[in-house]
Amino acid sequence: MINDDLTIKYALSKSPVNDLKQLTRRFNSGPIDPKALKTQLIEELAPVIPDEYKEEIVSSVFYKPSYRQLAFLSNYIDEFPSEDELSNLLFEFAGSSDYDEAIPSYKPNEKDGIEFKSYNNNEVSFIYIYYKRYPDYDIESMETILRVKRSIVRVVFNLNKKSATFFSGDKDIFNKAMNAFNKALNIKILPLDINTTGITNATSGSFSFHTVKVIDFIYNGLKGLGAHGGIREIKLDTPPGSKEKQKVKVQGNDLLEDKSICEYLLIHKRDLIEVKLSFLYGGGVNKVRMNLTIGFQDNRIKFGINKDNFTIAELNKYFVDFQEKINDSMSIRGLISEENTKLILDKIRDKALGTTK
């Protein structure tokens, strides 16, 4: 829970006066001074907001992705600690996680921090903070200053699904956060990986097993959540002689219409490591159009949703649904539909070779 008085007051200070008055009517039965200034409203409101609503208010203010919310997906094994056990475990972790004093101050140094946020029947949330301390020469003062860079990651454990979501698009920071939680909580967190079991040369033809699995997931595995409206952009694995991943805009409405991409996949056997696609989530009158990013690389799966006009609560719900589907389709099961996947691979082959009828 949010028990930090400064945090809730700072969050309230970001709200307009009219919103503060609405919150006051909601949580305070007393009369509202129509001439009350913002500072007065905040001071009167902060102490009366119930703990269970503080997280909602803080999240709505500070946890808004500017463009796209990205996360690395994982599962955990072993029993998750109780709330009382967590308090002791995090206290011990804080005492053991500090800068390495054996490293001289003229070299970079780092440490981890974990802040507990909330614990309910099926969800536990934390903030992970990676600190990097490094020397920097300041020309104006003509001296070296020790600076600290922080990377902050929201981490959510779903106790029913035994999943863990790390809200960061940086693979290195995700790895550091995952290792920190493994150490702090005495549980084993495993990143979601691609399961290519059951894929044979007869199925894949000239395509890599990795690409076959990704194609199967995009065109078959996602059907349970809605319908995709076309792959708009892809990333391919690093080309020979380059350090950068190759980003390719799809020409046309879908990957299957782009001859050059089909050539990359078939002739050059390049792996699909990221796709961006439009998606129609849900069914009936409740359909929601969204833009997704899904990455598959280095034994890690990354997922993202463009923020658009979604609330944090809506984004969190979508993440739970997609994470469950990705876990089932990519990590647990083999091919969802070998028959349909082979038909799609045949279309890619025909497009690449110019034999499309």
KOLMILUM-849515 format. One record per residue (C-alpha): residue number from 1; residue in one letter; chain; x negated, y, z. Coordinates in steps of 0.2 Angstrom, whole numbers, always signed. Example, Ala and Ser with C-alpha at 12.3 -4.5 7.8 and 13.67 -1.06 7.14 Angstrom:
2
<seq->1	type->A	mol->A	u->-62	v->-22	w->+39>
<seq->2	type->S	mol->A	u->-68	v->-5	w->+36>
***
This chain:
357
<seq->1	type->M	mol->A	u->+0	v->+0	w->+0>
<seq->2	type->I	mol->A	u->-5	v->+18	w->-2>
<seq->3	type->N	mol->A	u->-9	v->+24	w->+15>
<seq->4	type->D	mol->A	u->-21	v->+38	w->+10>
<seq->5	type->D	mol->A	u->-12	v->+55	w->+15>
<seq->6	type->L	mol->A	u->-24	v->+64	w->+3>
<seq->7	type->T	mol->A	u->-19	v->+53	w->-12>
<seq->8	type->I	mol->A	u->+0	v->+54	w->-10>
<seq->9	type->K	mol->A	u->-1	v->+73	w->-8>
<seq->10	type->Y	mol->A	u->-13	v->+75	w->-23>
<seq->11	type->A	mol->A	u->-1	v->+65	w->-33>
<seq->12	type->L	mol->A	u->+14	v->+75	w->-28>
<seq->13	type->S	mol->A	u->+4	v->+91	w->-32>
<seq->14	type->K	mol->A	u->+5	v->+85	w->-51>
<seq->15	type->S	mol->A	u->+24	v->+86	w->-51>
<seq->16	type->P	mol->A	u->+35	v->+101	w->-55>
<seq->17	type->V	mol->A	u->+44	v->+109	w->-40>
<seq->18	type->N	mol->A	u->+61	v->+103	w->-47>
<seq->19	type->D	mol->A	u->+54	v->+85	w->-46>
<seq->20	type->L	mol->A	u->+48	v->+88	w->-29>
<seq->21	type->K	mol->A	u->+65	v->+94	w->-23>
<seq->22	type->Q	mol->A	u->+73	v->+78	w->-31>
<seq->23	type->L	mol->A	u->+61	v->+67	w->-21>
<seq->24	type->T	mol->A	u->+65	v->+77	w->-5>
<seq->25	type->R	mol->A	u->+84	v->+74	w->-8>
<seq->26	type->R	mol->A	u->+80	v->+56	w->-10>
<seq->27	type->F	mol->A	u->+69	v->+53	w->+5>
<seq->28	type->N	mol->A	u->+73	v->+67	w->+17>
<seq->29	type->S	mol->A	u->+91	v->+70	w->+24>
<seq->30	type->G	mol->A	u->+88	v->+87	w->+30>
<seq->31	type->P	mol->A	u->+92	v->+103	w->+21>
<seq->32	type->I	mol->A	u->+80	v->+110	w->+7>
<seq->33	type->D	mol->A	u->+74	v->+128	w->+8>
<seq->34	type->P	mol->A	u->+79	v->+135	w->-10>
<seq->35	type->K	mol->A	u->+64	v->+147	w->-8>
<seq->36	type->A	mol->A	u->+52	v->+134	w->-3>
<seq->37	type->L	mol->A	u->+35	v->+134	w->-12>
<seq->38	type->K	mol->A	u->+27	v->+119	w->-19>
<seq->39	type->T	mol->A	u->+14	v->+117	w->-5>
<seq->40	type->Q	mol->A	u->+28	v->+118	w->+8>
<seq->41	type->L	mol->A	u->+38	v->+104	w->-1>
<seq->42	type->I	mol->A	u->+23	v->+93	w->-2>
<seq->43	type->E	mol->A	u->+19	v->+95	w->+16>
<seq->44	type->E	mol->A	u->+36	v->+91	w->+21>
<seq->45	type->L	mol->A	u->+39	v->+77	w->+9>
<seq->46	type->A	mol->A	u->+23	v->+67	w->+10>
<seq->47	type->P	mol->A	u->+26	v->+60	w->+28>
<seq->48	type->V	mol->A	u->+43	v->+54	w->+25>
<seq->49	type->I	mol->A	u->+40	v->+44	w->+9>
<seq->50	type->P	mol->A	u->+42	v->+25	w->+13>
<seq->51	type->D	mol->A	u->+26	v->+15	w->+10>
<seq->52	type->E	mol->A	u->+34	v->+4	w->-3>
<seq->53	type->Y	mol->A	u->+37	v->+20	w->-14>
<seq->54	type->K	mol->A	u->+20	v->+28	w->-13>
<seq->55	type->E	mol->A	u->+12	v->+15	w->-25>
<seq->56	type->E	mol->A	u->+26	v->+19	w->-38>
<seq->57	type->I	mol->A	u->+23	v->+38	w->-37>
<seq->58	type->V	mol->A	u->+4	v->+37	w->-37>
<seq->59	type->S	mol->A	u->+5	v->+24	w->-52>
<seq->60	type->S	mol->A	u->+16	v->+35	w->-62>
<seq->61	type->V	mol->A	u->+4	v->+50	w->-60>
<seq->62	type->F	mol->A	u->-13	v->+43	w->-62>
<seq->63	type->Y	mol->A	u->-12	v->+26	w->-71>
<seq->64	type->K	mol->A	u->-6	v->+33	w->-87>
<seq->65	type->P	mol->A	u->-17	v->+27	w->-102>
<seq->66	type->S	mol->A	u->-20	v->+41	w->-114>
<seq->67	type->Y	mol->A	u->-18	v->+31	w->-129>
<seq->68	type->R	mol->A	u->-19	v->+12	w->-127>
<seq->69	type->Q	mol->A	u->-19	v->+1	w->-111>
<seq->70	type->L	mol->A	u->-32	v->-13	w->-113>
<seq->71	type->A	mol->A	u->-35	v->-27	w->-102>
<seq->72	type->F	mol->A	u->-46	v->-43	w->-102>
<seq->73	type->L	mol->A	u->-35	v->-58	w->-97>
<seq->74	type->S	mol->A	u->-40	v->-72	w->-85>
<seq->75	type->N	mol->A	u->-33	v->-86	w->-74>
<seq->76	type->Y	mol->A	u->-39	v->-91	w->-56>
<seq->77	type->I	mol->A	u->-40	v->-108	w->-47>
<seq->78	type->D	mol->A	u->-40	v->-111	w->-29>
<seq->79	type->E	mol->A	u->-27	v->-104	w->-16>
<seq->80	type->F	mol->A	u->-26	v->-85	w->-16>
<seq->81	type->P	mol->A	u->-30	v->-78	w->+1>
<seq->82	type->S	mol->A	u->-16	v->-71	w->+13>
<seq->83	type->E	mol->A	u->-15	v->-53	w->+16>
<seq->84	type->D	mol->A	u->-23	v->-55	w->+33>
<seq->85	type->E	mol->A	u->-37	v->-65	w->+26>
<seq->86	type->L	mol->A	u->-40	v->-52	w->+12>
<seq->87	type->S	mol->A	u->-43	v->-39	w->+25>
<seq->88	type->N	mol->A	u->-58	v->-49	w->+33>
<seq->89	type->L	mol->A	u->-64	v->-55	w->+16>
<seq->90	type->L	mol->A	u->-65	v->-37	w->+9>
<seq->91	type->F	mol->A	u->-73	v->-30	w->+25>
<seq->92	type->E	mol->A	u->-87	v->-43	w->+23>
<seq->93	type->F	mol->A	u->-89	v->-39	w->+4>
<seq->94	type->A	mol->A	u->-90	v->-21	w->+8>
<seq->95	type->G	mol->A	u->-104	v->-24	w->+20>
<seq->96	type->S	mol->A	u->-114	v->-35	w->+8>
<seq->97	type->S	mol->A	u->-111	v->-25	w->-8>
<seq->98	type->D	mol->A	u->-123	v->-10	w->-8>
<seq->99	type->Y	mol->A	u->-137	v->-3	w->-18>
<seq->100	type->D	mol->A	u->-152	v->-13	w->-19>
<seq->101	type->E	mol->A	u->-165	v->-4	w->-7>
<seq->102	type->A	mol->A	u->-179	v->-14	w->-15>
<seq->103	type->I	mol->A	u->-176	v->-5	w->-32>
<seq->104	type->P	mol->A	u->-186	v->+12	w->-32>
<seq->105	type->S	mol->A	u->-175	v->+28	w->-33>
<seq->106	type->Y	mol->A	u->-183	v->+32	w->-50>
<seq->107	type->K	mol->A	u->-174	v->+17	w->-58>
<seq->108	type->P	mol->A	u->-156	v->+14	w->-61>
<seq->109	type->N	mol->A	u->-147	v->+5	w->-46>
<seq->110	type->E	mol->A	u->-129	v->-2	w->-45>
<seq->111	type->K	mol->A	u->-116	v->-8	w->-33>
<seq->112	type->D	mol->A	u->-98	v->-14	w->-33>
<seq->113	type->G	mol->A	u->-83	v->-8	w->-23>
<seq->114	type->I	mol->A	u->-65	v->-16	w->-21>
<seq->115	type->E	mol->A	u->-50	v->-7	w->-14>
<seq->116	type->F	mol->A	u->-35	v->-16	w->-9>
<seq->117	type->K	mol->A	u->-19	v->-8	w->-15>
<seq->118	type->S	mol->A	u->-3	v->-19	w->-12>
<seq->119	type->Y	mol->A	u->+2	v->-37	w->-8>
<seq->120	type->N	mol->A	u->+20	v->-44	w->-11>
<seq->121	type->N	mol->A	u->+27	v->-61	w->-14>
<seq->122	type->N	mol->A	u->+21	v->-63	w->-32>
<seq->123	type->E	mol->A	u->+8	v->-49	w->-36>
<seq->124	type->V	mol->A	u->-8	v->-42	w->-28>
<seq->125	type->S	mol->A	u->-16	v->-26	w->-34>
<seq->126	type->F	mol->A	u->-33	v->-19	w->-32>
<seq->127	type->I	mol->A	u->-45	v->-6	w->-38>
<seq->128	type->Y	mol->A	u->-62	v->-11	w->-43>
<seq->129	type->I	mol->A	u->-76	v->+2	w->-44>
<seq->130	type->Y	mol->A	u->-93	v->+0	w->-52>
<seq->131	type->Y	mol->A	u->-106	v->+12	w->-47>
<seq->132	type->K	mol->A	u->-122	v->+16	w->-56>
<seq->133	type->R	mol->A	u->-134	v->+27	w->-48>
<seq->134	type->Y	mol->A	u->-148	v->+34	w->-60>
<seq->135	type->P	mol->A	u->-161	v->+48	w->-60>
<seq->136	type->D	mol->A	u->-158	v->+63	w->-71>
<seq->137	type->Y	mol->A	u->-170	v->+77	w->-73>
<seq->138	type->D	mol->A	u->-161	v->+94	w->-72>
<seq->139	type->I	mol->A	u->-170	v->+107	w->-83>
<seq->140	type->E	mol->A	u->-163	v->+122	w->-74>
<seq->141	type->S	mol->A	u->-168	v->+117	w->-56>
<seq->142	type->M	mol->A	u->-184	v->+108	w->-63>
<seq->143	type->E	mol->A	u->-181	v->+93	w->-52>
<seq->144	type->T	mol->A	u->-174	v->+76	w->-54>
<seq->145	type->I	mol->A	u->-157	v->+73	w->-47>
<seq->146	type->L	mol->A	u->-149	v->+56	w->-42>
<seq->147	type->R	mol->A	u->-132	v->+55	w->-51>
<seq->148	type->V	mol->A	u->-118	v->+42	w->-49>
<seq->149	type->K	mol->A	u->-107	v->+36	w->-63>
<seq->150	type->R	mol->A	u->-91	v->+27	w->-59>
<seq->151	type->S	mol->A	u->-81	v->+15	w->-69>
<seq->152	type->I	mol->A	u->-64	v->+11	w->-62>
<seq->153	type->V	mol->A	u->-53	v->-4	w->-66>
<seq->154	type->R	mol->A	u->-36	v->-9	w->-60>
<seq->155	type->V	mol->A	u->-34	v->-27	w->-56>
<seq->156	type->V	mol->A	u->-18	v->-37	w->-54>
<seq->157	type->F	mol->A	u->-16	v->-55	w->-48>
<seq->158	type->N	mol->A	u->+0	v->-63	w->-52>
<seq->159	type->L	mol->A	u->+2	v->-77	w->-39>
<seq->160	type->N	mol->A	u->+16	v->-86	w->-48>
<seq->161	type->K	mol->A	u->+6	v->-87	w->-64>
<seq->162	type->K	mol->A	u->-11	v->-89	w->-56>
<seq->163	type->S	mol->A	u->-17	v->-75	w->-68>
<seq->164	type->A	mol->A	u->-28	v->-60	w->-66>
<seq->165	type->T	mol->A	u->-27	v->-45	w->-77>
<seq->166	type->F	mol->A	u->-42	v->-33	w->-78>
<seq->167	type->F	mol->A	u->-37	v->-16	w->-85>
<seq->168	type->S	mol->A	u->-52	v->-12	w->-95>
<seq->169	type->G	mol->A	u->-58	v->-12	w->-113>
<seq->170	type->D	mol->A	u->-76	v->-14	w->-108>
<seq->171	type->K	mol->A	u->-82	v->-32	w->-108>
<seq->172	type->D	mol->A	u->-98	v->-28	w->-97>
<seq->173	type->I	mol->A	u->-87	v->-20	w->-84>
<seq->174	type->F	mol->A	u->-74	v->-34	w->-85>
<seq->175	type->N	mol->A	u->-88	v->-47	w->-82>
<seq->176	type->K	mol->A	u->-95	v->-36	w->-67>
<seq->177	type->A	mol->A	u->-77	v->-35	w->-60>
<seq->178	type->M	mol->A	u->-74	v->-53	w->-62>
<seq->179	type->N	mol->A	u->-90	v->-58	w->-53>
<seq->180	type->A	mol->A	u->-86	v->-46	w->-39>
<seq->181	type->F	mol->A	u->-69	v->-54	w->-36>
<seq->182	type->N	mol->A	u->-76	v->-71	w->-37>
<seq->183	type->K	mol->A	u->-88	v->-67	w->-23>
<seq->184	type->A	mol->A	u->-76	v->-57	w->-13>
<seq->185	type->L	mol->A	u->-61	v->-68	w->-13>
<seq->186	type->N	mol->A	u->-70	v->-85	w->-13>
<seq->187	type->I	mol->A	u->-59	v->-90	w->-28>
<seq->188	type->K	mol->A	u->-64	v->-95	w->-46>
<seq->189	type->I	mol->A	u->-58	v->-83	w->-59>
<seq->190	type->L	mol->A	u->-60	v->-90	w->-77>
<seq->191	type->P	mol->A	u->-58	v->-78	w->-92>
<seq->192	type->L	mol->A	u->-45	v->-84	w->-105>
<seq->193	type->D	mol->A	u->-54	v->-93	w->-119>
<seq->194	type->I	mol->A	u->-49	v->-100	w->-136>
<seq->195	type->N	mol->A	u->-45	v->-119	w->-137>
<seq->196	type->T	mol->A	u->-50	v->-126	w->-154>
<seq->197	type->T	mol->A	u->-47	v->-144	w->-148>
<seq->198	type->G	mol->A	u->-38	v->-154	w->-162>
<seq->199	type->I	mol->A	u->-43	v->-143	w->-176>
<seq->200	type->T	mol->A	u->-51	v->-154	w->-189>
<seq->201	type->N	mol->A	u->-60	v->-150	w->-206>
<seq->202	type->A	mol->A	u->-45	v->-157	w->-214>
<seq->203	type->T	mol->A	u->-35	v->-143	w->-206>
<seq->204	type->S	mol->A	u->-47	v->-129	w->-208>
<seq->205	type->G	mol->A	u->-54	v->-132	w->-225>
<seq->206	type->S	mol->A	u->-67	v->-119	w->-228>
<seq->207	type->F	mol->A	u->-61	v->-108	w->-214>
<seq->208	type->S	mol->A	u->-70	v->-107	w->-196>
<seq->209	type->F	mol->A	u->-60	v->-116	w->-182>
<seq->210	type->H	mol->A	u->-60	v->-99	w->-173>
<seq->211	type->T	mol->A	u->-51	v->-91	w->-187>
<seq->212	type->V	mol->A	u->-39	v->-105	w->-189>
<seq->213	type->K	mol->A	u->-34	v->-104	w->-171>
<seq->214	type->V	mol->A	u->-32	v->-85	w->-172>
<seq->215	type->I	mol->A	u->-21	v->-86	w->-188>
<seq->216	type->D	mol->A	u->-10	v->-99	w->-179>
<seq->217	type->F	mol->A	u->-7	v->-89	w->-164>
<seq->218	type->I	mol->A	u->-3	v->-73	w->-174>
<seq->219	type->Y	mol->A	u->+9	v->-80	w->-186>
<seq->220	type->N	mol->A	u->+16	v->-95	w->-175>
<seq->221	type->G	mol->A	u->+12	v->-92	w->-157>
<seq->222	type->L	mol->A	u->+19	v->-74	w->-155>
<seq->223	type->K	mol->A	u->+36	v->-79	w->-162>
<seq->224	type->G	mol->A	u->+43	v->-83	w->-145>
<seq->225	type->L	mol->A	u->+41	v->-65	w->-140>
<seq->226	type->G	mol->A	u->+48	v->-57	w->-156>
<seq->227	type->A	mol->A	u->+42	v->-54	w->-174>
<seq->228	type->H	mol->A	u->+26	v->-46	w->-180>
<seq->229	type->G	mol->A	u->+27	v->-33	w->-193>
<seq->230	type->G	mol->A	u->+10	v->-35	w->-202>
<seq->231	type->I	mol->A	u->-8	v->-35	w->-197>
<seq->232	type->R	mol->A	u->-14	v->-17	w->-200>
<seq->233	type->E	mol->A	u->-33	v->-18	w->-195>
<seq->234	type->I	mol->A	u->-45	v->-31	w->-191>
<seq->235	type->K	mol->A	u->-63	v->-33	w->-184>
<seq->236	type->L	mol->A	u->-74	v->-47	w->-191>
<seq->237	type->D	mol->A	u->-89	v->-54	w->-182>
<seq->238	type->T	mol->A	u->-106	v->-45	w->-184>
<seq->239	type->P	mol->A	u->-112	v->-46	w->-202>
<seq->240	type->P	mol->A	u->-130	v->-52	w->-205>
<seq->241	type->G	mol->A	u->-143	v->-39	w->-202>
<seq->242	type->S	mol->A	u->-131	v->-28	w->-192>
<seq->243	type->K	mol->A	u->-128	v->-24	w->-173>
<seq->244	type->E	mol->A	u->-110	v->-17	w->-176>
<seq->245	type->K	mol->A	u->-94	v->-27	w->-178>
<seq->246	type->Q	mol->A	u->-86	v->-24	w->-195>
<seq->247	type->K	mol->A	u->-70	v->-15	w->-194>
<seq->248	type->V	mol->A	u->-58	v->-17	w->-209>
<seq->249	type->K	mol->A	u->-42	v->-7	w->-213>
<seq->250	type->V	mol->A	u->-30	v->-19	w->-221>
<seq->251	type->Q	mol->A	u->-24	v->-14	w->-238>
<seq->252	type->G	mol->A	u->-6	v->-17	w->-240>
<seq->253	type->N	mol->A	u->+7	v->-22	w->-227>
<seq->254	type->D	mol->A	u->-2	v->-37	w->-220>
<seq->255	type->L	mol->A	u->-18	v->-47	w->-220>
<seq->256	type->L	mol->A	u->-12	v->-59	w->-233>
<seq->257	type->E	mol->A	u->-10	v->-45	w->-246>
<seq->258	type->D	mol->A	u->-28	v->-40	w->-244>
<seq->259	type->K	mol->A	u->-40	v->-49	w->-257>
<seq->260	type->S	mol->A	u->-56	v->-42	w->-249>
<seq->261	type->I	mol->A	u->-52	v->-48	w->-231>
<seq->262	type->C	mol->A	u->-46	v->-65	w->-238>
<seq->263	type->E	mol->A	u->-63	v->-66	w->-246>
<seq->264	type->Y	mol->A	u->-72	v->-62	w->-230>
<seq->265	type->L	mol->A	u->-63	v->-76	w->-221>
<seq->266	type->L	mol->A	u->-64	v->-90	w->-235>
<seq->267	type->I	mol->A	u->-80	v->-87	w->-245>
<seq->268	type->H	mol->A	u->-91	v->-79	w->-231>
<seq->269	type->K	mol->A	u->-83	v->-89	w->-217>
<seq->270	type->R	mol->A	u->-82	v->-73	w->-206>
<seq->271	type->D	mol->A	u->-73	v->-75	w->-189>
<seq->272	type->L	mol->A	u->-58	v->-64	w->-185>
<seq->273	type->I	mol->A	u->-62	v->-56	w->-168>
<seq->274	type->E	mol->A	u->-49	v->-43	w->-167>
<seq->275	type->V	mol->A	u->-32	v->-39	w->-175>
<seq->276	type->K	mol->A	u->-21	v->-24	w->-174>
<seq->277	type->L	mol->A	u->-3	v->-27	w->-178>
<seq->278	type->S	mol->A	u->+14	v->-19	w->-177>
<seq->279	type->F	mol->A	u->+26	v->-30	w->-167>
<seq->280	type->L	mol->A	u->+45	v->-31	w->-164>
<seq->281	type->Y	mol->A	u->+47	v->-37	w->-146>
<seq->282	type->G	mol->A	u->+63	v->-45	w->-139>
<seq->283	type->G	mol->A	u->+79	v->-48	w->-149>
<seq->284	type->G	mol->A	u->+96	v->-42	w->-152>
<seq->285	type->V	mol->A	u->+100	v->-24	w->-146>
<seq->286	type->N	mol->A	u->+85	v->-24	w->-134>
<seq->287	type->K	mol->A	u->+71	v->-25	w->-148>
<seq->288	type->V	mol->A	u->+56	v->-14	w->-144>
<seq->289	type->R	mol->A	u->+44	v->-9	w->-158>
<seq->290	type->M	mol->A	u->+26	v->-8	w->-152>
<seq->291	type->N	mol->A	u->+8	v->-8	w->-158>
<seq->292	type->L	mol->A	u->-4	v->-22	w->-151>
<seq->293	type->T	mol->A	u->-22	v->-25	w->-151>
<seq->294	type->I	mol->A	u->-28	v->-43	w->-148>
<seq->295	type->G	mol->A	u->-47	v->-47	w->-147>
<seq->296	type->F	mol->A	u->-55	v->-64	w->-147>
<seq->297	type->Q	mol->A	u->-74	v->-64	w->-144>
<seq->298	type->D	mol->A	u->-88	v->-71	w->-133>
<seq->299	type->N	mol->A	u->-76	v->-83	w->-124>
<seq->300	type->R	mol->A	u->-65	v->-68	w->-119>
<seq->301	type->I	mol->A	u->-48	v->-63	w->-124>
<seq->302	type->K	mol->A	u->-43	v->-44	w->-124>
<seq->303	type->F	mol->A	u->-26	v->-38	w->-126>
<seq->304	type->G	mol->A	u->-19	v->-20	w->-128>
<seq->305	type->I	mol->A	u->-3	v->-10	w->-130>
<seq->306	type->N	mol->A	u->-2	v->+7	w->-137>
<seq->307	type->K	mol->A	u->+6	v->+18	w->-124>
<seq->308	type->D	mol->A	u->+18	v->+27	w->-135>
<seq->309	type->N	mol->A	u->+33	v->+32	w->-123>
<seq->310	type->F	mol->A	u->+32	v->+17	w->-112>
<seq->311	type->T	mol->A	u->+32	v->+19	w->-93>
<seq->312	type->I	mol->A	u->+19	v->+10	w->-82>
<seq->313	type->A	mol->A	u->+32	v->-2	w->-76>
<seq->314	type->E	mol->A	u->+37	v->-7	w->-94>
<seq->315	type->L	mol->A	u->+19	v->-9	w->-99>
<seq->316	type->N	mol->A	u->+16	v->-20	w->-84>
<seq->317	type->K	mol->A	u->+31	v->-31	w->-89>
<seq->318	type->Y	mol->A	u->+25	v->-33	w->-107>
<seq->319	type->F	mol->A	u->+7	v->-37	w->-101>
<seq->320	type->V	mol->A	u->+14	v->-51	w->-90>
<seq->321	type->D	mol->A	u->+25	v->-58	w->-104>
<seq->322	type->F	mol->A	u->+11	v->-57	w->-117>
<seq->323	type->Q	mol->A	u->-2	v->-64	w->-105>
<seq->324	type->E	mol->A	u->+8	v->-79	w->-102>
<seq->325	type->K	mol->A	u->+11	v->-82	w->-121>
<seq->326	type->I	mol->A	u->-8	v->-80	w->-125>
<seq->327	type->N	mol->A	u->-13	v->-91	w->-111>
<seq->328	type->D	mol->A	u->-1	v->-105	w->-117>
<seq->329	type->S	mol->A	u->-4	v->-103	w->-135>
<seq->330	type->M	mol->A	u->-23	v->-99	w->-136>
<seq->331	type->S	mol->A	u->-30	v->-108	w->-120>
<seq->332	type->I	mol->A	u->-19	v->-122	w->-116>
<seq->333	type->R	mol->A	u->-11	v->-129	w->-132>
<seq->334	type->G	mol->A	u->-19	v->-134	w->-148>
<seq->335	type->L	mol->A	u->-11	v->-128	w->-164>
<seq->336	type->I	mol->A	u->+7	v->-122	w->-162>
<seq->337	type->S	mol->A	u->+11	v->-127	w->-180>
<seq->338	type->E	mol->A	u->-2	v->-136	w->-190>
<seq->339	type->E	mol->A	u->+9	v->-137	w->-205>
<seq->340	type->N	mol->A	u->+13	v->-118	w->-206>
<seq->341	type->T	mol->A	u->-5	v->-113	w->-202>
<seq->342	type->K	mol->A	u->-11	v->-124	w->-217>
<seq->343	type->L	mol->A	u->+2	v->-115	w->-228>
<seq->344	type->I	mol->A	u->-5	v->-98	w->-222>
<seq->345	type->L	mol->A	u->-23	v->-103	w->-225>
<seq->346	type->D	mol->A	u->-18	v->-109	w->-243>
<seq->347	type->K	mol->A	u->-11	v->-91	w->-246>
<seq->348	type->I	mol->A	u->-27	v->-84	w->-240>
<seq->349	type->R	mol->A	u->-37	v->-96	w->-251>
<seq->350	type->D	mol->A	u->-27	v->-92	w->-266>
<seq->351	type->K	mol->A	u->-28	v->-73	w->-263>
<seq->352	type->A	mol->A	u->-47	v->-74	w->-261>
<seq->353	type->L	mol->A	u->-50	v->-85	w->-277>
<seq->354	type->G	mol->A	u->-37	v->-75	w->-287>
<seq->355	type->T	mol->A	u->-26	v->-90	w->-290>
<seq->356	type->T	mol->A	u->-10	v->-83	w->-282>
<seq->357	type->K	mol->A	u->+5	v->-87	w->-293>
***
